[in-house]
Amino acid sequence: MAVCPHARLNWSLRKKEAPYLFYGYWRTKDRREVVFNRAYRPIFYRAIGSYVFHWADPEEWFDVKSTVFLFDDRNPPWVCPATRQRVRRIMVNFILGRGLPRPQRRVS
């Protein structure tokens, strides 16, 4: 992944949206997808293959099977408009019950 050519730090965006922007998702051993933010706080979860999502309890412990990241520190959404647009599209797709992107980089 190359560094975004349109990079410009947008601190107000980071402060306002970062808690709600998806940073990645976990697949759990009990077959859930849990999306989380940059602080690794869960935001939503749903059963794998389900269209129904629920607000996640930020204190809940998830037995993680795999982790998928949607961006990294080279191209965060508060710096790179292309990443911001892609992450927002992923968020809308998740809320509409569509699938999450396939792993680009995995940590198990």
N, C-alpha and C positions, 0 to 999 in steps of 0.2 A: 504494500500500500504506500503510495507516494504522498508526500506532504501536500496539502491542499494549496493550489496556486492562488486562491482567493482569500487566504488566511488573513483575518483581522479579528483581534480579540474583542469580544463583546461581553464585558463583565456583567452588564445588566441582564442579558439573556441567561448567562450562567447562573446568576443569583436567583432569578425568577423561575426558570424552567428546569434547572438541573435536578431538583428533587423528583420531578415527574417524567423526565426523559428516560426512556429505556436505555440502559447501558449493556444489557445482555439478558440471558435467561438461563435458568437451570432446568434440567430434566431430573425429576426425583425418582427414587426407587419405587414410590407408590404411584407412578405414572402420571405425574402432574408437570405442567410447564409453569414456571414461576418467573415472571419478568421482574428485574431489579434495576435500581438506579445506580449512579456512579459511586454512591456511598454503600453499595451492596445491601440496600434496604429493599425488601420485596414490595412490589406495588400491586400487582394482580397475579392470580393463578387460575388455572383451569385444568381439567383432565385432558390428557393428550387425546386429540381427535374430537374434543368437545367444542361447541361454539359458545358455551356459557362460561363467563369469567366472573370472578369474585374479587373484591378488595382483599388484599393480603394483610394479615396482622404483622406489623414490622418486628414484633418480638417472637414470632413463631420460628421454630427450628425446622429446616427442611433437610431431609436425608438426600443429599445431592448425588446423582449418578454421573452427570456431565454438565459442563458449563459452556455456553456460547456467548462470545462478545460481539456486539454490533459495531463498535468502533474502538479505536485506541487513542492514546494521548498524542499521536502525531496529527490526527484529524478530528478533534472533538467538535461537536455541534456548535459550541459557543465560539468557535474560531472559523470553521469551514461551512459555508452555506450548503454545499452539496451533501455533506454528512448530515446536517440539520434536516434537510429535505428528506433524505433517505430514512432517517430515524423516525421522523414524523409520519412518513408513509407506513412504516412498519407498525407504529402505534395504532394508526387508524385501521390497518388490516387486522391487527390482533383484536381490537374492540369489535370489529365487524364479524369476527369469528373465522377469519382466514388464517392460514398457517404462518408460522414464523419462518424466517429465512434459514436455509440450510447452513450448517457450521462452516465458517471460513477458517477459524482457528479454534481448536478445542483444548480444554484443560480438563482432565479427568481426575 
